Amino acid sequence: MPVYDYQCRNCRYTWEVRLAPEETPPESCPSCGSKEVNRLFPAPYVAKAAGRAPGKTCCGREEKCATPPCVTEGNCRKS
């Protein structure tokens, strides 16, 4: 069952509700009883792009390249 977050516009109380598809969303705040209820939307998930390991050069070596950047036109100068 999906979980939704709601917030009361009157008292700012925030709560979670599990709703089956056939159920209706809450009509009032469980804290103050106000009918001024908003559904909150979750923050978007941002995936990090795969990158080089920390402390390593772009070709995966730990020592610094003599002439950065170590990759030109898809070829590693250190190979």
PDB file of N, CA, C and O in Angstrom:
ATOM      1  N   MET A   1       0.835  -1.168   0.000  1.00  0.00           N
ATOM      2  CA  MET A   1       0.000   0.000   0.000  1.00  0.00           C
ATOM      3  C   MET A   1       0.890   1.245   0.000  1.00  0.00           C
ATOM      4  O   MET A   1       1.845   1.320   0.773  1.00  0.00           O
ATOM      5  N   PRO A   2       0.591   2.200  -0.842  1.00  0.00           N
ATOM      6  CA  PRO A   2       1.401   3.422  -0.877  1.00  0.00           C
ATOM      7  C   PRO A   2       1.208   4.271   0.387  1.00  0.00           C
ATOM      8  O   PRO A   2       0.133   4.282   0.987  1.00  0.00           O
ATOM      9  N   VAL A   3       2.258   4.969   0.768  1.00  0.00           N
ATOM     10  CA  VAL A   3       2.220   5.867   1.913  1.00  0.00           C
ATOM     11  C   VAL A   3       2.293   7.291   1.390  1.00  0.00           C
ATOM     12  O   VAL A   3       3.159   7.618   0.579  1.00  0.00           O
ATOM     13  N   TYR A   4       1.380   8.139   1.857  1.00  0.00           N
ATOM     14  CA  TYR A   4       1.337   9.531   1.444  1.00  0.00           C
ATOM     15  C   TYR A   4       1.513  10.428   2.657  1.00  0.00           C
ATOM     16  O   TYR A   4       1.074  10.090   3.756  1.00  0.00           O
ATOM     17  N   ASP A   5       2.158  11.577   2.456  1.00  0.00           N
ATOM     18  CA  ASP A   5       2.310  12.567   3.517  1.00  0.00           C
ATOM     19  C   ASP A   5       1.289  13.676   3.302  1.00  0.00           C
ATOM     20  O   ASP A   5       1.050  14.116   2.177  1.00  0.00           O
ATOM     21  N   TYR A   6       0.697  14.112   4.395  1.00  0.00           N
ATOM     22  CA  TYR A   6      -0.272  15.207   4.360  1.00  0.00           C
ATOM     23  C   TYR A   6       0.135  16.251   5.386  1.00  0.00           C
ATOM     24  O   TYR A   6       0.780  15.943   6.388  1.00  0.00           O
ATOM     25  N   GLN A   7      -0.254  17.498   5.117  1.00  0.00           N
ATOM     26  CA  GLN A   7       0.009  18.577   6.065  1.00  0.00           C
ATOM     27  C   GLN A   7      -1.211  19.477   6.163  1.00  0.00           C
ATOM     28  O   GLN A   7      -1.857  19.797   5.165  1.00  0.00           O
ATOM     29  N   CYS A   8      -1.506  19.875   7.385  1.00  0.00           N
ATOM     30  CA  CYS A   8      -2.619  20.784   7.643  1.00  0.00           C
ATOM     31  C   CYS A   8      -2.152  22.207   7.368  1.00  0.00           C
ATOM     32  O   CYS A   8      -1.102  22.621   7.860  1.00  0.00           O
ATOM     33  N   ARG A   9      -2.920  22.957   6.587  1.00  0.00           N
ATOM     34  CA  ARG A   9      -2.577  24.352   6.315  1.00  0.00           C
ATOM     35  C   ARG A   9      -2.874  25.242   7.518  1.00  0.00           C
ATOM     36  O   ARG A   9      -2.336  26.343   7.632  1.00  0.00           O
ATOM     37  N   ASN A  10      -3.724  24.761   8.405  1.00  0.00           N
ATOM     38  CA  ASN A  10      -4.108  25.561   9.567  1.00  0.00           C
ATOM     39  C   ASN A  10      -3.051  25.475  10.683  1.00  0.00           C
ATOM     40  O   ASN A  10      -2.549  26.504  11.135  1.00  0.00           O
ATOM     41  N   CYS A  11      -2.713  24.262  11.125  1.00  0.00           N
ATOM     42  CA  CYS A  11      -1.792  24.102  12.258  1.00  0.00           C
ATOM     43  C   CYS A  11      -0.413  23.569  11.857  1.00  0.00           C
ATOM     44  O   CYS A  11       0.471  23.447  12.705  1.00  0.00           O
ATOM     45  N   ARG A  12      -0.223  23.255  10.581  1.00  0.00           N
ATOM     46  CA  ARG A  12       1.046  22.748  10.039  1.00  0.00           C
ATOM     47  C   ARG A  12       1.408  21.347  10.530  1.00  0.00           C
ATOM     48  O   ARG A  12       2.555  20.925  10.383  1.00  0.00           O
ATOM     49  N   TYR A  13       0.462  20.625  11.105  1.00  0.00           N
ATOM     50  CA  TYR A  13       0.702  19.244  11.531  1.00  0.00           C
ATOM     51  C   TYR A  13       0.914  18.379  10.290  1.00  0.00           C
ATOM     52  O   TYR A  13       0.165  18.495   9.321  1.00  0.00           O
ATOM     53  N   THR A  14       1.925  17.517  10.313  1.00  0.00           N
ATOM     54  CA  THR A  14       2.240  16.632   9.187  1.00  0.00           C
ATOM     55  C   THR A  14       2.103  15.190   9.647  1.00  0.00           C
ATOM     56  O   THR A  14       2.543  14.832  10.740  1.00  0.00           O
ATOM     57  N   TRP A  15       1.479  14.351   8.790  1.00  0.00           N
ATOM     58  CA  TRP A  15       1.295  12.943   9.131  1.00  0.00           C
ATOM     59  C   TRP A  15       1.318  12.095   7.869  1.00  0.00           C
ATOM     60  O   TRP A  15       1.174  12.591   6.752  1.00  0.00           O
ATOM     61  N   GLU A  16       1.507  10.786   8.088  1.00  0.00           N
ATOM     62  CA  GLU A  16       1.534   9.813   6.993  1.00  0.00           C
ATOM     63  C   GLU A  16       0.238   9.026   6.982  1.00  0.00           C
ATOM     64  O   GLU A  16      -0.348   8.746   8.028  1.00  0.00           O
ATOM     65  N   VAL A  17      -0.205   8.669   5.769  1.00  0.00           N
ATOM     66  CA  VAL A  17      -1.419   7.873   5.612  1.00  0.00           C
ATOM     67  C   VAL A  17      -1.132   6.773   4.596  1.00  0.00           C
ATOM     68  O   VAL A  17      -0.626   7.040   3.506  1.00  0.00           O
ATOM     69  N   ARG A  18      -1.460   5.530   4.964  1.00  0.00           N
ATOM     70  CA  ARG A  18      -1.390   4.407   4.011  1.00  0.00           C
ATOM     71  C   ARG A  18      -2.764   4.291   3.368  1.00  0.00           C
ATOM     72  O   ARG A  18      -3.777   4.132   4.050  1.00  0.00           O
ATOM     73  N   LEU A  19      -2.778   4.375   2.048  1.00  0.00           N
ATOM     74  CA  LEU A  19      -4.055   4.332   1.342  1.00  0.00           C
ATOM     75  C   LEU A  19      -4.074   3.230   0.297  1.00  0.00           C
ATOM     76  O   LEU A  19      -3.193   3.155  -0.559  1.00  0.00           O
ATOM     77  N   ALA A  20      -5.073   2.389   0.373  1.00  0.00           N
ATOM     78  CA  ALA A  20      -5.317   1.409  -0.683  1.00  0.00           C
ATOM     79  C   ALA A  20      -5.993   2.162  -1.831  1.00  0.00           C
ATOM     80  O   ALA A  20      -6.583   3.218  -1.599  1.00  0.00           O
ATOM     81  N   PRO A  21      -5.923   1.652  -3.052  1.00  0.00           N
ATOM     82  CA  PRO A  21      -6.519   2.354  -4.192  1.00  0.00           C
ATOM     83  C   PRO A  21      -8.000   2.697  -4.016  1.00  0.00           C
ATOM     84  O   PRO A  21      -8.465   3.706  -4.548  1.00  0.00           O
ATOM     85  N   GLU A  22      -8.734   1.880  -3.286  1.00  0.00           N
ATOM     86  CA  GLU A  22     -10.162   2.134  -3.130  1.00  0.00           C
ATOM     87  C   GLU A  22     -10.480   3.107  -1.987  1.00  0.00           C
ATOM     88  O   GLU A  22     -11.630   3.517  -1.833  1.00  0.00           O
ATOM     89  N   GLU A  23      -9.471   3.479  -1.185  1.00  0.00           N
ATOM     90  CA  GLU A  23      -9.688   4.381  -0.055  1.00  0.00           C
ATOM     91  C   GLU A  23      -9.609   5.845  -0.485  1.00  0.00           C
ATOM     92  O   GLU A  23      -8.957   6.183  -1.472  1.00  0.00           O
ATOM     93  N   THR A  24     -10.283   6.698   0.272  1.00  0.00           N
ATOM     94  CA  THR A  24     -10.255   8.135  -0.023  1.00  0.00           C
ATOM     95  C   THR A  24      -9.241   8.819   0.889  1.00  0.00           C
ATOM     96  O   THR A  24      -9.016   8.372   2.013  1.00  0.00           O
ATOM     97  N   PRO A  25      -8.627   9.908   0.405  1.00  0.00           N
ATOM     98  CA  PRO A  25      -7.650  10.622   1.238  1.00  0.00           C
ATOM     99  C   PRO A  25      -8.328  11.280   2.442  1.00  0.00           C
ATOM    100  O   PRO A  25      -9.546  11.460   2.449  1.00  0.00           O
ATOM    101  N   PRO A  26      -7.541  11.638   3.455  1.00  0.00           N
ATOM    102  CA  PRO A  26      -8.137  12.251   4.647  1.00  0.00           C
ATOM    103  C   PRO A  26      -8.813  13.578   4.307  1.00  0.00           C
ATOM    104  O   PRO A  26      -8.329  14.343   3.472  1.00  0.00           O
ATOM    105  N   GLU A  27      -9.937  13.835   4.967  1.00  0.00           N
ATOM    106  CA  GLU A  27     -10.681  15.061   4.722  1.00  0.00           C
ATOM    107  C   GLU A  27     -10.399  16.123   5.769  1.00  0.00           C
ATOM    108  O   GLU A  27     -10.686  17.301   5.556  1.00  0.00           O
ATOM    109  N   SER A  28      -9.829  15.707   6.915  1.00  0.00           N
ATOM    110  CA  SER A  28      -9.560  16.680   7.966  1.00  0.00           C
ATOM    111  C   SER A  28      -8.281  16.321   8.715  1.00  0.00           C
ATOM    112  O   SER A  28      -7.827  15.177   8.692  1.00  0.00           O
ATOM    113  N   CYS A  29      -7.715  17.317   9.376  1.00  0.00           N
ATOM    114  CA  CYS A  29      -6.488  17.157  10.150  1.00  0.00           C
ATOM    115  C   CYS A  29      -6.787  16.387  11.436  1.00  0.00           C
ATOM    116  O   CYS A  29      -7.733  16.730  12.146  1.00  0.00           O
ATOM    117  N   PRO A  30      -5.997  15.349  11.754  1.00  0.00           N
ATOM    118  CA  PRO A  30      -6.232  14.608  12.994  1.00  0.00           C
ATOM    119  C   PRO A  30      -5.849  15.418  14.238  1.00  0.00           C
ATOM    120  O   PRO A  30      -6.240  15.057  15.348  1.00  0.00           O
ATOM    121  N   SER A  31      -5.097  16.497  14.070  1.00  0.00           N
ATOM    122  CA  SER A  31      -4.670  17.307  15.204  1.00  0.00           C
ATOM    123  C   SER A  31      -5.687  18.390  15.565  1.00  0.00           C
ATOM    124  O   SER A  31      -6.092  18.507  16.722  1.00  0.00           O
ATOM    125  N   CYS A  32      -6.103  19.193  14.552  1.00  0.00           N
ATOM    126  CA  CYS A  32      -6.999  20.315  14.856  1.00  0.00           C
ATOM    127  C   CYS A  32      -8.384  20.187  14.226  1.00  0.00           C
ATOM    128  O   CYS A  32      -9.285  20.960  14.553  1.00  0.00           O
ATOM    129  N   GLY A  33      -8.563  19.217  13.322  1.00  0.00           N
ATOM    130  CA  GLY A  33      -9.867  19.010  12.700  1.00  0.00           C
ATOM    131  C   GLY A  33     -10.152  19.884  11.490  1.00  0.00           C
ATOM    132  O   GLY A  33     -11.236  19.807  10.911  1.00  0.00           O
ATOM    133  N   SER A  34      -9.191  20.716  11.102  1.00  0.00           N
ATOM    134  CA  SER A  34      -9.376  21.609   9.959  1.00  0.00           C
ATOM    135  C   SER A  34      -9.542  20.812   8.671  1.00  0.00           C
ATOM    136  O   SER A  34      -8.957  19.741   8.515  1.00  0.00           O
ATOM    137  N   LYS A  35     -10.334  21.336   7.762  1.00  0.00           N
ATOM    138  CA  LYS A  35     -10.526  20.706   6.445  1.00  0.00           C
ATOM    139  C   LYS A  35      -9.470  21.188   5.442  1.00  0.00           C
ATOM    140  O   LYS A  35      -9.474  20.760   4.288  1.00  0.00           O
ATOM    141  N   GLU A  36      -8.583  22.060   5.868  1.00  0.00           N
ATOM    142  CA  GLU A  36      -7.526  22.623   5.016  1.00  0.00           C
ATOM    143  C   GLU A  36      -6.326  21.668   5.000  1.00  0.00           C
ATOM    144  O   GLU A  36      -5.334  21.906   5.690  1.00  0.00           O
ATOM    145  N   VAL A  37      -6.417  20.606   4.227  1.00  0.00           N
ATOM    146  CA  VAL A  37      -5.390  19.561   4.197  1.00  0.00           C
ATOM    147  C   VAL A  37      -4.766  19.488   2.811  1.00  0.00           C
ATOM    148  O   VAL A  37      -5.474  19.461   1.804  1.00  0.00           O
ATOM    149  N   ASN A  38      -3.427  19.457   2.763  1.00  0.00           N
ATOM    150  CA  ASN A  38      -2.687  19.324   1.503  1.00  0.00           C
ATOM    151  C   ASN A  38      -1.884  18.036   1.494  1.00  0.00           C
ATOM    152  O   ASN A  38      -1.321  17.631   2.511  1.00  0.00           O
ATOM    153  N   ARG A  39      -1.842  17.403   0.339  1.00  0.00           N
ATOM    154  CA  ARG A  39      -0.954  16.247   0.177  1.00  0.00           C
ATOM    155  C   ARG A  39       0.416  16.787  -0.184  1.00  0.00           C
ATOM    156  O   ARG A  39       0.534  17.645  -1.059  1.00  0.00           O
ATOM    157  N   LEU A  40       1.456  16.294   0.482  1.00  0.00           N
ATOM    158  CA  LEU A  40       2.825  16.703   0.190  1.00  0.00           C
ATOM    159  C   LEU A  40       3.416  15.754  -0.846  1.00  0.00           C
ATOM    160  O   LEU A  40       3.125  14.558  -0.841  1.00  0.00           O
ATOM    161  N   PHE A  41       4.223  16.279  -1.710  1.00  0.00           N
ATOM    162  CA  PHE A  41       4.866  15.454  -2.723  1.00  0.00           C
ATOM    163  C   PHE A  41       6.300  15.183  -2.295  1.00  0.00           C
ATOM    164  O   PHE A  41       6.987  16.084  -1.814  1.00  0.00           O
ATOM    165  N   PRO A  42       6.755  13.946  -2.469  1.00  0.00           N
ATOM    166  CA  PRO A  42       8.104  13.593  -2.024  1.00  0.00           C
ATOM    167  C   PRO A  42       9.166  14.320  -2.844  1.00  0.00           C
ATOM    168  O   PRO A  42       8.948  14.674  -4.003  1.00  0.00           O
ATOM    169  N   ALA A  43      10.300  14.530  -2.226  1.00  0.00           N
ATOM    170  CA  ALA A  43      11.430  15.138  -2.927  1.00  0.00           C
ATOM    171  C   ALA A  43      11.914  14.168  -3.992  1.00  0.00           C
ATOM    172  O   ALA A  43      11.910  12.958  -3.768  1.00  0.00           O
ATOM    173  N   PRO A  44      12.327  14.669  -5.133  1.00  0.00           N
ATOM    174  CA  PRO A  44      12.807  13.763  -6.189  1.00  0.00           C
ATOM    175  C   PRO A  44      14.112  13.084  -5.783  1.00  0.00           C
ATOM    176  O   PRO A  44      14.942  13.668  -5.088  1.00  0.00           O
ATOM    177  N   TYR A  45      14.273  11.867  -6.220  1.00  0.00           N
ATOM    178  CA  TYR A  45      15.494  11.108  -5.963  1.00  0.00           C
ATOM    179  C   TYR A  45      16.488  11.442  -7.066  1.00  0.00           C
ATOM    180  O   TYR A  45      16.173  11.334  -8.251  1.00  0.00           O
ATOM    181  N   VAL A  46      17.677  11.843  -6.674  1.00  0.00           N
ATOM    182  CA  VAL A  46      18.711  12.173  -7.643  1.00  0.00           C
ATOM    183  C   VAL A  46      19.839  11.171  -7.488  1.00  0.00           C
ATOM    184  O   VAL A  46      20.486  11.104  -6.443  1.00  0.00           O
ATOM    185  N   ALA A  47      20.066  10.404  -8.523  1.00  0.00           N
ATOM    186  CA  ALA A  47      21.137   9.414  -8.495  1.00  0.00           C
ATOM    187  C   ALA A  47      22.436  10.064  -8.927  1.00  0.00           C
ATOM    188  O   ALA A  47      22.459  10.887  -9.843  1.00  0.00           O
ATOM    189  N   LYS A  48      23.502   9.693  -8.269  1.00  0.00           N
ATOM    190  CA  LYS A  48      24.813  10.212  -8.655  1.00  0.00           C
ATOM    191  C   LYS A  48      25.319   9.430  -9.859  1.00  0.00           C
ATOM    192  O   LYS A  48      25.113   8.221  -9.966  1.00  0.00           O
ATOM    193  N   ALA A  49      25.975  10.132 -10.744  1.00  0.00           N
ATOM    194  CA  ALA A  49      26.583   9.467 -11.897  1.00  0.00           C
ATOM    195  C   ALA A  49      27.826   8.715 -11.425  1.00  0.00           C
ATOM    196  O   ALA A  49      28.506   9.139 -10.490  1.00  0.00           O
ATOM    197  N   ALA A  50      28.103   7.625 -12.068  1.00  0.00           N
ATOM    198  CA  ALA A  50      29.299   6.865 -11.722  1.00  0.00           C
ATOM    199  C   ALA A  50      30.518   7.707 -12.051  1.00  0.00           C
ATOM    200  O   ALA A  50      30.628   8.248 -13.151  1.00  0.00           O
ATOM    201  N   GLY A  51      31.397   7.813 -11.137  1.00  0.00           N
ATOM    202  CA  GLY A  51      32.589   8.626 -11.349  1.00  0.00           C
ATOM    203  C   GLY A  51      33.814   7.870 -10.903  1.00  0.00           C
ATOM    204  O   GLY A  51      33.761   6.684 -10.576  1.00  0.00           O
ATOM    205  N   ARG A  52      34.891   8.568 -10.900  1.00  0.00           N
ATOM    206  CA  ARG A  52      36.132   7.931 -10.477  1.00  0.00           C
ATOM    207  C   ARG A  52      36.167   7.826  -8.962  1.00  0.00           C
ATOM    208  O   ARG A  52      35.509   8.594  -8.259  1.00  0.00           O
ATOM    209  N   ALA A  53      36.928   6.884  -8.474  1.00  0.00           N
ATOM    210  CA  ALA A  53      37.052   6.686  -7.033  1.00  0.00           C
ATOM    211  C   ALA A  53      37.792   7.871  -6.424  1.00  0.00           C
ATOM    212  O   ALA A  53      38.663   8.447  -7.076  1.00  0.00           O
ATOM    213  N   PRO A  54      37.468   8.245  -5.192  1.00  0.00           N
ATOM    214  CA  PRO A  54      38.150   9.367  -4.570  1.00  0.00           C
ATOM    215  C   PRO A  54      39.648   9.122  -4.463  1.00  0.00           C
ATOM    216  O   PRO A  54      40.079   8.019  -4.129  1.00  0.00           O
ATOM    217  N   GLY A  55      40.441  10.154  -4.747  1.00  0.00           N
ATOM    218  CA  GLY A  55      41.884  10.044  -4.646  1.00  0.00           C
ATOM    219  C   GLY A  55      42.542   9.373  -5.830  1.00  0.00           C
ATOM    220  O   GLY A  55      43.728   9.048  -5.771  1.00  0.00           O
ATOM    221  N   LYS A  56      41.809   9.158  -6.895  1.00  0.00           N
ATOM    222  CA  LYS A  56      42.379   8.508  -8.067  1.00  0.00           C
ATOM    223  C   LYS A  56      42.247   9.414  -9.284  1.00  0.00           C
ATOM    224  O   LYS A  56      41.388  10.295  -9.320  1.00  0.00           O
ATOM    225  N   THR A  57      43.087   9.197 -10.265  1.00  0.00           N
ATOM    226  CA  THR A  57      43.012   9.981 -11.500  1.00  0.00           C
ATOM    227  C   THR A  57      41.888   9.444 -12.371  1.00  0.00           C
ATOM    228  O   THR A  57      41.263   8.439 -12.034  1.00  0.00           O
ATOM    229  N   CYS A  58      41.630  10.107 -13.485  1.00  0.00           N
ATOM    230  CA  CYS A  58      40.535   9.685 -14.349  1.00  0.00           C
ATOM    231  C   CYS A  58      40.768   8.307 -14.966  1.00  0.00           C
ATOM    232  O   CYS A  58      39.822   7.671 -15.432  1.00  0.00           O
ATOM    233  N   CYS A  59      42.015   7.840 -14.974  1.00  0.00           N
ATOM    234  CA  CYS A  59      42.259   6.499 -15.505  1.00  0.00           C
ATOM    235  C   CYS A  59      42.368   5.466 -14.383  1.00  0.00           C
ATOM    236  O   CYS A  59      42.734   4.318 -14.635  1.00  0.00           O
ATOM    237  N   GLY A  60      42.048   5.871 -13.125  1.00  0.00           N
ATOM    238  CA  GLY A  60      41.984   4.934 -12.023  1.00  0.00           C
ATOM    239  C   GLY A  60      43.280   4.719 -11.272  1.00  0.00           C
ATOM    240  O   GLY A  60      43.339   3.875 -10.378  1.00  0.00           O
ATOM    241  N   ARG A  61      44.308   5.455 -11.609  1.00  0.00           N
ATOM    242  CA  ARG A  61      45.588   5.301 -10.912  1.00  0.00           C
ATOM    243  C   ARG A  61      45.684   6.276  -9.752  1.00  0.00           C
ATOM    244  O   ARG A  61      45.016   7.310  -9.735  1.00  0.00           O
ATOM    245  N   GLU A  62      46.517   5.937  -8.788  1.00  0.00           N
ATOM    246  CA  GLU A  62      46.646   6.807  -7.628  1.00  0.00           C
ATOM    247  C   GLU A  62      47.642   7.935  -7.840  1.00  0.00           C
ATOM    248  O   GLU A  62      47.488   9.002  -7.246  1.00  0.00           O
ATOM    249  N   GLU A  63      48.658   7.732  -8.669  1.00  0.00           N
ATOM    250  CA  GLU A  63      49.636   8.789  -8.895  1.00  0.00           C
ATOM    251  C   GLU A  63      49.085   9.811  -9.896  1.00  0.00           C
ATOM    252  O   GLU A  63      48.264   9.486 -10.753  1.00  0.00           O
ATOM    253  N   LYS A  64      49.555  11.040  -9.764  1.00  0.00           N
ATOM    254  CA  LYS A  64      49.077  12.095 -10.654  1.00  0.00           C
ATOM    255  C   LYS A  64      49.635  11.894 -12.053  1.00  0.00           C
ATOM    256  O   LYS A  64      50.709  11.321 -12.233  1.00  0.00           O
ATOM    257  N   CYS A  65      48.902  12.366 -13.021  1.00  0.00           N
ATOM    258  CA  CYS A  65      49.338  12.283 -14.409  1.00  0.00           C
ATOM    259  C   CYS A  65      50.404  13.348 -14.668  1.00  0.00           C
ATOM    260  O   CYS A  65      50.346  14.440 -14.102  1.00  0.00           O
ATOM    261  N   ALA A  66      51.360  13.035 -15.509  1.00  0.00           N
ATOM    262  CA  ALA A  66      52.405  13.996 -15.833  1.00  0.00           C
ATOM    263  C   ALA A  66      51.822  15.176 -16.601  1.00  0.00           C
ATOM    264  O   ALA A  66      52.241  16.316 -16.399  1.00  0.00           O
ATOM    265  N   THR A  67      50.864  14.910 -17.477  1.00  0.00           N
ATOM    266  CA  THR A  67      50.249  15.962 -18.268  1.00  0.00           C
ATOM    267  C   THR A  67      48.739  15.833 -18.176  1.00  0.00           C
ATOM    268  O   THR A  67      48.135  15.135 -18.989  1.00  0.00           O
ATOM    269  N   PRO A  68      48.111  16.492 -17.199  1.00  0.00           N
ATOM    270  CA  PRO A  68      46.658  16.417 -17.105  1.00  0.00           C
ATOM    271  C   PRO A  68      46.001  17.083 -18.300  1.00  0.00           C
ATOM    272  O   PRO A  68      46.619  17.982 -18.870  1.00  0.00           O
ATOM    273  N   PRO A  69      44.827  16.726 -18.718  1.00  0.00           N
ATOM    274  CA  PRO A  69      44.140  15.536 -18.237  1.00  0.00           C
ATOM    275  C   PRO A  69      44.746  14.290 -18.844  1.00  0.00           C
ATOM    276  O   PRO A  69      45.315  14.331 -19.935  1.00  0.00           O
ATOM    277  N   CYS A  70      44.624  13.201 -18.147  1.00  0.00           N
ATOM    278  CA  CYS A  70      45.281  11.980 -18.613  1.00  0.00           C
ATOM    279  C   CYS A  70      44.507  11.291 -19.726  1.00  0.00           C
ATOM    280  O   CYS A  70      45.017  10.350 -20.334  1.00  0.00           O
ATOM    281  N   VAL A  71      43.289  11.736 -20.007  1.00  0.00           N
ATOM    282  CA  VAL A  71      42.514  11.121 -21.081  1.00  0.00           C
ATOM    283  C   VAL A  71      42.281  12.148 -22.184  1.00  0.00           C
ATOM    284  O   VAL A  71      41.787  13.246 -21.928  1.00  0.00           O
ATOM    285  N   THR A  72      42.636  11.787 -23.394  1.00  0.00           N
ATOM    286  CA  THR A  72      42.330  12.631 -24.552  1.00  0.00           C
ATOM    287  C   THR A  72      41.752  11.737 -25.632  1.00  0.00           C
ATOM    288  O   THR A  72      42.330  10.705 -25.972  1.00  0.00           O
ATOM    289  N   GLU A  73      40.643  12.126 -26.153  1.00  0.00           N
ATOM    290  CA  GLU A  73      39.976  11.382 -27.214  1.00  0.00           C
ATOM    291  C   GLU A  73      39.737   9.934 -26.845  1.00  0.00           C
ATOM    292  O   GLU A  73      39.860   9.047 -27.690  1.00  0.00           O
ATOM    293  N   GLY A  74      39.390   9.682 -25.563  1.00  0.00           N
ATOM    294  CA  GLY A  74      39.030   8.325 -25.124  1.00  0.00           C
ATOM    295  C   GLY A  74      40.224   7.439 -24.831  1.00  0.00           C
ATOM    296  O   GLY A  74      40.027   6.288 -24.440  1.00  0.00           O
ATOM    297  N   ASN A  75      41.466   7.915 -25.000  1.00  0.00           N
ATOM    298  CA  ASN A  75      42.646   7.098 -24.740  1.00  0.00           C
ATOM    299  C   ASN A  75      43.396   7.625 -23.527  1.00  0.00           C
ATOM    300  O   ASN A  75      43.563   8.834 -23.366  1.00  0.00           O
ATOM    301  N   CYS A  76      43.836   6.728 -22.693  1.00  0.00           N
ATOM    302  CA  CYS A  76      44.596   7.115 -21.508  1.00  0.00           C
ATOM    303  C   CYS A  76      46.059   7.258 -21.893  1.00  0.00           C
ATOM    304  O   CYS A  76      46.630   6.367 -22.521  1.00  0.00           O
ATOM    305  N   ARG A  77      46.662   8.371 -21.519  1.00  0.00           N
ATOM    306  CA  ARG A  77      48.075   8.612 -21.831  1.00  0.00           C
ATOM    307  C   ARG A  77      49.000   7.714 -21.023  1.00  0.00           C
ATOM    308  O   ARG A  77      50.146   7.495 -21.413  1.00  0.00           O
ATOM    309  N   LYS A  78      48.506   7.184 -19.884  1.00  0.00           N
ATOM    310  CA  LYS A  78      49.361   6.376 -19.023  1.00  0.00           C
ATOM    311  C   LYS A  78      49.407   4.909 -19.432  1.00  0.00           C
ATOM    312  O   LYS A  78      50.204   4.150 -18.881  1.00  0.00           O
ATOM    313  N   SER A  79      48.592   4.495 -20.364  1.00  0.00           N
ATOM    314  CA  SER A  79      48.550   3.078 -20.741  1.00  0.00           C
ATOM    315  C   SER A  79      49.771   2.687 -21.514  1.00  0.00           C
ATOM    316  O   SER A  79      49.905   1.531 -21.913  1.00  0.00           O
TER     317      SER A  79
END
